[in-house]
């Protein structure tokens, strides 16, 4: 493993931000047909970079949805599992105050009785891929159950891309974040799981994840949320075990001590049983349905090994979308092109992002899992760069911040990252 991964544990560096990133259009204001100047932009947040930090790229294929579709068409691979993303609809749930409502159970039914189920994220949004869900007609009924309230409306699925809005009659039932005036209020809950390849090539990544638990424990108090953590280890057939589950707990320090004995072993051939690891994370962890966010980080350096009697990663991605679990993928050193496509498929389908170690990020000895040109569709250079541990903590912060954001400001709606000038993009990037 490259020394680049070791910098995953460095706590001294902040995020590297510049002024460019993914476009965020306000639905209805930045949809196709509106000028690029209507895009809603947020300023970049510059940060200093210490010496010796790893460069880690992050790419959001939902903010660059059209480019991702082209990439998947260009890289047709018979080994890829079928996730049909040719159309997408954002289902947005707001309360009577216009705030996003997380963890609403959605049921979408078309005129022929075909049914899709989703759960809103902390942004109050869920992404529906109608073709993948088997919806056959554009006329649908959408039902949202949010706590004790259920609302229903008829809607029409737009060609290519669209937004379906639902509004509660009452304020949302989400715990408020603590303030100096109210420091003891109940806090929103977040579930965080690591789905981790623990075969022989992953020793430094394992150490990195264990140290990242320390980062999360140290930063959790400032998040304004309570965090539970879990780990799912996966290996491959012929190893001492294929999956091992360390269940969710809110005692982060005790959990870190409990899993400190995880060691890299086994493997040997390049593919590993990624499918079993994801399936275990979806079905064997007790995800909190009332949490405002459920985040999983898939970390590995090898693509999936396919076994006839196991559900594929596509099935787990569908389960994740149904249960409102965002999967963020981290491609470690040595990941091949097929594996990178799989990682990006899973992240895009579940509303997550893909992260990767950049070649040369820790100096000439670094090999990384890719570079901006190869890992971002062959044409893109607009990636976010930061320490991986800070990216993980950043996702927790973003999940909490989304509770107060406008759910109708949707990255990539109406145009990809490259479709508007850098100064009008909302999500920062760095080279």
Wavefront OBJ file of the C-alpha trace (Angstrom):
o trace
v 0.000 0.000 0.000
v 1.130 3.521 -0.793
v 2.111 5.904 1.988
v -0.586 8.151 0.529
v -3.213 6.194 2.412
v -1.455 6.772 5.724
v -2.252 10.449 5.435
v -5.904 9.426 5.740
v -5.267 9.668 9.483
v -3.719 13.100 9.500
v -5.827 15.483 11.549
v -3.697 18.565 10.958
v -4.923 19.495 7.482
v -8.176 21.228 6.646
v -10.210 20.850 3.492
v -8.714 22.341 0.353
v -11.318 24.572 -1.245
v -11.366 26.855 -4.249
v -14.111 28.705 -6.029
v -15.207 25.995 -8.468
v -17.327 22.894 -8.058
v -20.625 21.360 -9.065
v -23.485 23.598 -10.162
v -26.467 23.868 -7.882
v -29.655 25.041 -9.573
v -32.760 26.018 -7.713
v -35.506 23.811 -9.090
v -37.721 25.959 -11.244
v -35.118 28.733 -11.474
v -32.183 26.908 -12.986
v -33.960 24.216 -14.939
v -33.323 23.807 -18.666
v -34.249 26.969 -20.529
v -33.018 29.341 -17.831
v -29.837 31.343 -18.052
v -26.715 30.100 -16.331
v -26.733 33.300 -14.283
v -29.813 31.979 -12.469
v -27.696 29.277 -10.813
v -27.405 29.715 -7.040
v -23.765 29.860 -5.996
v -22.051 29.560 -2.651
v -18.590 31.020 -2.049
v -15.540 28.814 -1.796
v -13.886 28.293 1.552
v -10.104 28.548 1.194
v -7.957 26.553 3.578
v -4.256 26.136 4.181
v -2.492 22.901 3.373
v 0.290 21.538 5.508
v 3.263 19.646 4.144
v 3.055 15.915 3.592
v -0.715 15.748 3.039
v -2.267 13.236 0.686
v -4.247 14.502 -2.297
v -7.581 12.777 -2.452
v -10.086 13.452 -5.183
v -13.860 13.478 -4.831
v -16.293 13.341 -7.713
v -20.067 13.764 -7.668
v -21.650 11.922 -10.584
v -25.116 13.275 -9.786
v -23.819 16.833 -10.124
v -22.360 15.642 -13.449
v -25.191 13.319 -14.388
v -25.044 13.746 -18.154
v -21.298 13.187 -18.307
v -21.712 10.086 -16.141
v -24.307 8.708 -18.535
v -21.879 9.216 -21.411
v -19.093 7.579 -19.421
v -21.174 4.481 -18.742
v -22.122 4.272 -22.416
v -18.502 4.613 -23.541
v -17.319 2.033 -21.035
v -19.910 -0.638 -21.631
v -18.660 -3.610 -19.627
v -20.422 -6.944 -19.425
v -19.210 -7.348 -15.848
v -21.076 -4.237 -14.676
v -24.352 -4.898 -12.904
v -27.403 -3.236 -14.495
v -28.481 -0.010 -12.800
v -30.655 1.871 -15.295
v -30.092 5.598 -14.707
v -31.263 6.867 -18.124
v -33.919 9.099 -16.499
v -34.065 10.563 -13.013
v -36.597 12.416 -10.882
v -35.937 14.214 -7.625
v -38.702 13.701 -5.070
v -38.584 16.588 -2.576
v -40.477 16.713 0.722
v -40.782 19.974 2.653
v -42.685 20.808 5.807
v -45.132 23.685 6.298
v -42.182 26.018 6.954
v -40.438 25.022 3.730
v -37.735 23.005 5.521
v -36.462 19.659 4.193
v -37.945 16.571 5.813
v -35.542 13.632 6.164
v -36.411 9.953 6.512
v -39.818 10.136 4.858
v -40.899 6.824 3.384
v -41.921 7.316 -0.236
v -44.087 5.076 -2.364
v -44.425 5.810 -6.077
v -47.044 3.834 -8.031
v -47.745 4.098 -11.752
v -51.022 3.478 -13.548
v -50.173 -0.176 -14.138
v -49.550 -0.812 -10.450
v -45.759 -0.899 -10.661
v -44.315 0.307 -7.387
v -41.088 1.968 -6.214
v -40.041 2.731 -2.636
v -37.491 5.315 -1.480
v -36.553 7.250 1.659
v -35.599 10.916 1.747
v -32.091 11.923 2.803
v -31.248 14.750 5.216
v -31.686 17.111 2.259
v -35.364 16.145 2.085
v -34.719 14.599 -1.331
v -34.681 11.142 -2.840
v -33.562 10.232 -6.358
v -35.955 8.103 -8.383
v -34.704 6.262 -11.456
v -38.043 5.290 -13.045
v -36.639 2.847 -15.617
v -34.669 0.941 -13.014
v -37.734 0.835 -10.753
v -39.824 -0.639 -13.559
v -42.290 2.253 -13.710
v -43.972 1.919 -17.094
v -46.139 5.039 -17.379
v -45.462 8.721 -16.645
v -48.604 9.197 -14.550
v -47.851 8.251 -10.948
v -49.160 8.673 -7.431
v -46.570 9.655 -4.843
v -47.183 9.022 -1.144
v -44.889 10.278 1.616
v -45.089 9.072 5.207
v -43.133 11.370 7.522
v -43.547 10.414 11.168
v -47.238 10.615 11.959
v -48.242 12.439 8.785
v -48.946 10.946 5.358
v -49.481 13.023 2.231
v -50.293 11.950 -1.296
v -50.363 13.608 -4.692
v -50.645 12.747 -8.357
v -47.659 13.647 -10.521
v -46.255 13.185 -13.994
v -42.729 11.931 -14.539
v -40.854 14.370 -16.756
v -38.816 13.172 -19.715
v -35.158 12.835 -18.792
v -35.186 14.785 -15.554
v -37.702 16.434 -13.261
v -38.732 17.347 -9.731
v -41.782 16.189 -7.785
v -42.582 18.271 -4.699
v -44.650 17.348 -1.666
v -45.405 19.611 1.289
v -46.488 18.586 4.772
v -49.345 20.387 6.468
v -47.361 20.698 9.705
v -43.776 21.486 10.815
v -41.358 18.569 10.631
v -40.589 16.479 13.722
v -36.791 16.737 13.679
v -34.830 17.342 16.899
v -33.315 20.817 17.046
v -29.580 21.214 17.247
v -28.218 22.454 20.600
v -27.427 26.143 21.026
v -25.675 28.039 23.863
v -29.129 28.956 25.133
v -30.397 25.365 24.856
v -27.374 23.083 25.242
v -29.275 20.003 26.428
v -31.905 19.601 23.699
v -32.239 16.252 21.972
v -29.994 16.103 18.920
v -30.551 14.631 15.458
v -29.178 11.112 15.011
v -26.744 9.952 12.313
v -25.692 6.383 11.509
v -22.201 5.939 10.042
v -20.945 2.577 8.766
v -17.660 1.550 7.152
v -17.810 -1.351 4.688
v -14.165 -2.329 4.629
v -12.074 -4.745 2.604
v -9.803 -6.391 5.199
v -7.791 -8.628 2.873
v -4.005 -8.657 2.981
v -3.407 -5.574 0.834
v -5.498 -3.293 3.046
v -3.445 -2.986 6.249
v -2.901 0.761 6.014
v -6.525 1.437 5.098
v -7.618 -0.501 8.194
v -5.354 1.603 10.394
v -6.740 4.676 8.675
v -10.352 3.740 9.375
v -9.576 3.044 13.033
v -7.937 6.433 13.367
v -10.819 8.033 11.512
v -13.081 6.763 14.297
v -10.985 8.912 16.612
v -11.522 11.863 14.278
v -15.265 11.299 14.325
v -15.317 10.878 18.098
v -13.370 14.122 18.534
v -15.579 16.034 16.094
v -18.960 14.546 16.942
v -19.597 16.988 19.767
v -19.336 19.900 17.361
v -21.691 18.374 14.799
v -24.844 19.006 16.771
v -25.831 15.367 16.278
v -25.460 12.019 17.979
v -23.468 9.529 15.912
v -23.533 5.732 15.917
v -20.795 3.806 14.136
v -20.451 0.284 12.731
v -17.990 -1.671 10.612
v -18.614 -4.498 8.163
v -15.469 -6.379 7.185
v -15.431 -8.343 3.965
v -12.910 -10.710 2.381
v -13.466 -13.457 -0.187
v -14.437 -17.105 -0.395
v -11.664 -19.319 0.951
v -10.675 -16.818 3.663
v -11.430 -17.449 7.355
v -14.684 -15.533 6.896
v -16.416 -13.698 4.068
v -18.093 -10.989 6.158
v -17.906 -9.979 9.812
v -20.276 -7.403 11.293
v -19.438 -5.038 14.159
v -22.871 -3.614 15.068
v -23.835 0.006 15.551
v -22.994 1.677 18.844
v -22.985 5.238 20.107
v -19.948 4.696 22.335
v -17.324 5.690 19.789
v -14.287 5.344 22.038
v -15.328 1.900 23.252
v -16.086 0.848 19.684
v -12.640 1.912 18.524
v -11.056 -0.212 21.264
v -13.349 -3.113 20.374
v -12.333 -3.143 16.699
v -8.660 -2.328 17.275
v -7.801 -5.968 16.659
v -8.956 -5.941 13.032
v -6.075 -7.136 10.867
v -5.513 -7.445 7.138
v -5.316 -11.055 5.978
v -6.421 -13.369 3.214
v -7.329 -12.425 -0.323
v -4.659 -13.168 -2.894
v -6.471 -12.632 -6.175
v -7.571 -9.195 -7.279
v -11.413 -9.397 -7.004
v -12.907 -9.661 -3.510
v -16.446 -10.358 -2.329
v -17.587 -6.736 -2.359
v -21.147 -7.902 -3.028
v -21.281 -9.841 0.248
v -19.883 -6.881 2.184
v -22.506 -4.492 0.836
v -25.291 -7.025 1.336
v -24.258 -7.514 4.968
v -24.192 -3.754 5.529
v -27.698 -3.393 4.129
v -29.300 -6.384 5.845
v -27.330 -7.159 9.014
v -26.886 -3.683 10.487
v -29.764 -2.189 12.488
v -29.978 1.125 10.634
v -32.040 3.693 12.531
v -35.084 4.568 10.378
v -35.552 7.783 12.380
v -31.970 9.044 11.893
v -31.671 12.212 9.827
v -28.827 10.599 7.859
v -27.554 7.086 7.232
v -24.078 7.102 5.666
v -22.007 4.137 4.506
v -18.402 4.347 3.287
v -17.326 1.504 0.997
v -13.512 1.276 1.113
v -11.546 -1.159 -1.012
v -8.782 -1.625 -3.558
v -10.284 -4.457 -5.635
v -13.439 -4.871 -7.742
v -16.226 -7.338 -6.935
v -15.845 -11.071 -7.407
v -19.126 -12.399 -8.795
v -20.769 -15.445 -7.227
v -23.928 -16.988 -8.629
v -25.812 -17.341 -5.350
v -25.119 -13.883 -3.879
v -27.033 -10.646 -4.436
v -24.983 -8.240 -6.509
v -23.912 -4.733 -5.623
v -26.801 -3.446 -7.745
v -29.310 -5.132 -5.428
v -27.627 -3.556 -2.397
v -27.665 -0.135 -4.058
v -31.411 -0.481 -4.551
v -31.876 -1.491 -0.912
v -29.810 1.525 0.142
v -31.925 3.913 -1.925
v -35.104 2.361 -0.559
v -33.882 2.821 3.037
v -32.293 6.242 2.570
v -28.688 5.077 2.997
v -26.127 7.138 1.099
v -23.108 5.120 0.036
v -19.863 7.054 -0.399
v -17.164 5.037 -2.128
v -13.424 5.303 -1.524
v -11.174 3.685 -4.124
v -7.892 2.818 -2.436
v -4.513 2.305 -4.043
v -4.462 -0.242 -6.861
v -8.146 -0.114 -7.844
v -8.534 -0.988 -11.524
v -10.783 0.723 -14.073
v -13.615 -1.781 -13.701
v -13.603 -1.330 -9.929
v -13.699 2.437 -10.273
v -16.792 2.177 -12.472
v -18.493 -0.061 -9.914
v -17.621 2.342 -7.080
v -19.049 5.230 -9.075
v -22.216 3.318 -9.977
v -22.963 2.569 -6.334
v -22.278 6.113 -5.145
v -24.273 7.776 -7.914
v -27.324 5.553 -7.513
v -27.548 6.179 -3.762
v -26.841 9.918 -3.826
v -23.254 9.620 -2.568
v -19.934 10.651 -4.105
v -16.822 8.770 -5.174
v -13.427 9.463 -3.583
v -10.027 8.288 -4.714
v -6.366 8.748 -3.865
v -4.570 10.763 -6.533
v -1.412 9.470 -8.155
v 1.568 11.366 -6.810
v -0.541 12.832 -4.014
v 2.053 11.902 -1.417
v 5.081 12.390 -3.629
v 6.726 10.245 -6.296
v 6.312 7.065 -4.244
v 2.519 7.415 -4.366
v 0.614 5.330 -6.891
v -2.964 6.103 -5.895
v -6.172 4.784 -7.394
v -6.398 7.325 -10.142
v -5.924 10.893 -11.206
v -8.393 13.602 -12.204
v -8.270 12.678 -15.865
v -8.715 8.918 -15.481
v -11.017 8.845 -12.464
v -13.382 11.604 -13.561
v -14.659 10.331 -16.853
v -11.639 11.037 -19.002
v -12.494 14.698 -19.581
v -13.029 16.246 -16.177
v -10.616 18.143 -13.950
v -13.189 19.594 -11.540
v -12.713 17.504 -8.434
v -12.633 18.250 -4.739
v -9.372 17.499 -2.958
v -8.877 16.996 0.755
v -7.651 14.607 3.405
v -9.816 11.491 3.377
v -10.498 11.626 7.115
v -11.598 15.214 6.750
v -13.812 14.245 3.827
v -15.542 11.669 6.019
v -16.091 14.199 8.791
v -17.173 16.679 6.153
v -19.943 14.350 5.039
v -21.276 14.232 8.588
v -21.222 18.017 8.762
v -22.927 18.265 5.364
v -25.693 15.896 6.455
v -26.471 18.113 9.447
v -26.174 21.335 7.435
v -28.628 19.985 4.847
v -31.357 20.124 7.481
v -31.270 23.923 7.252
v -30.643 24.231 3.505
v -33.144 24.867 0.735
v -34.118 21.396 -0.555
v -34.904 22.878 -3.962
v -31.303 23.862 -4.602
v -30.202 20.672 -6.320
v -26.638 20.135 -7.587
v -26.613 19.193 -11.262
v -30.285 19.799 -11.963
v -30.545 21.234 -15.459
v -26.852 21.069 -16.282
v -23.551 19.425 -15.410
v -20.652 20.951 -13.548
v -18.983 22.036 -16.763
v -22.087 23.774 -18.100
v -21.660 27.020 -16.139
v -18.645 29.229 -15.352
v -16.528 28.376 -12.319
v -17.622 31.515 -10.498
v -21.233 30.367 -10.595
v -20.676 26.872 -9.234
v -21.778 26.062 -5.718
v -19.624 23.103 -4.636
v -15.959 23.941 -4.211
v -13.087 22.119 -5.810
v -9.306 22.225 -5.687
v -6.526 21.092 -7.900
l 1 2 3 4 5 6 7 8 9 10 11 12 13 14 15 16 17 18 19 20 21 22 23 24 25 26 27 28 29 30 31 32 33 34 35 36 37 38 39 40 41 42 43 44 45 46 47 48 49 50 51 52 53 54 55 56 57 58 59 60 61 62 63 64 65 66 67 68 69 70 71 72 73 74 75 76 77 78 79 80 81 82 83 84 85 86 87 88 89 90 91 92 93 94 95 96 97 98 99 100 101 102 103 104 105 106 107 108 109 110 111 112 113 114 115 116 117 118 119 120 121 122 123 124 125 126 127 128 129 130 131 132 133 134 135 136 137 138 139 140 141 142 143 144 145 146 147 148 149 150 151 152 153 154 155 156 157 158 159 160 161 162 163 164 165 166 167 168 169 170 171 172 173 174 175 176 177 178 179 180 181 182 183 184 185 186 187 188 189 190 191 192 193 194 195 196 197 198 199 200 201 202 203 204 205 206 207 208 209 210 211 212 213 214 215 216 217 218 219 220 221 222 223 224 225 226 227 228 229 230 231 232 233 234 235 236 237 238 239 240 241 242 243 244 245 246 247 248 249 250 251 252 253 254 255 256 257 258 259 260 261 262 263 264 265 266 267 268 269 270 271 272 273 274 275 276 277 278 279 280 281 282 283 284 285 286 287 288 289 290 291 292 293 294 295 296 297 298 299 300 301 302 303 304 305 306 307 308 309 310 311 312 313 314 315 316 317 318 319 320 321 322 323 324 325 326 327 328 329 330 331 332 333 334 335 336 337 338 339 340 341 342 343 344 345 346 347 348 349 350 351 352 353 354 355 356 357 358 359 360 361 362 363 364 365 366 367 368 369 370 371 372 373 374 375 376 377 378 379 380 381 382 383 384 385 386 387 388 389 390 391 392 393 394 395 396 397 398 399 400 401 402 403 404 405 406 407 408 409 410 411 412 413 414 415 416 417 418 419 420 421 422 423 424 425 426 427 428 429 430 431
